[in-house]
Amino acid sequence: MNDILLDPPSAPQPEKKDTLTINKKNFAIAFLAAAIAILLIVLIASSNSSSSPATTAAPIVTNPPITAPPVNKYDAYLDHVYNNSGQANSMSKSELIEYGDIICNALDQGKTLAWITNYLANGSTSQSDLELYASVVYGAVKHICPEYMSDMQAYLNN
């Protein structure tokens, strides 16, 4: 009986659980796994971007000033004549353009602005005629044959 008393039965041992303990070896394995995962993500992302066309940043565009589209010389001439002569509104465009071309042809043949304006003034019968002729002469020189604009400025300054 003494033997039984001297050698007490061993106490039951707790079951060992499968737990991870944080030690250097486990930490190194976790770090390696994370590094490999990141490397794979980077490689996959770069392979996707290399198959797509390269994109470049769009240049910054400032809004250019708004400008009217270019107007041809005959449209500008007609606008001037219509805005400066009531009588012109009762005439056809072709007549007004013909008058402007006649003024430029006369200047090309050596006639002076003084001669042209005197000729037209002598042939006018009303104030409306004078306004029409003035708008035709100035509009023709300014828009159809601008090479005579310096002559027009000299004539107006006298």
Secondary structure, DSSP 8 states (H G I E B T S, - for coil): -HHHHHS----------------HHHHHHHHHHHHHHHHHHHHHHHHHHHHS--------------------HHHHHHHHHHHH-TGGGGS-HHHHHHHHHHHHHHHHTT--HHHHHHHHHHT--SHHHHHHHHHHHHHIIIII-GGGHHHHHHHHH-
